[in-house]
Amino acid sequence: LKTAMTAQVKATANSLLAKTDWMIIRKAERDVAIPSATETYRAAVISETSRLETAIGNASDVDALATVMAGQNWPEE
């Protein structure tokens, strides 16, 4: 279950980040600034991903895992 839940968290994060990936590419290719709101949003997504992955890894049983998954707190754009 932990493997499946970690994969689900990563898929959610990838989906959320994909919307602004073009800005990262634009920055790398043409040195065009990334809006600070976008940087903040992406950092929050990455932070929530890390928090959830750690909590999933530390879950001691199915109930603890369910609590972690129910407590997802993805940022709003």
Protein Blocks (a to p, Z undefined) as FASTA:
>chain_A
ZZmmmmmmmmmmmmmmmmmmmmmmmmmmnopacdfklmmmmmmmmmmmmmmmmmmmmpmb
fklmmmmmmmgccddZZ
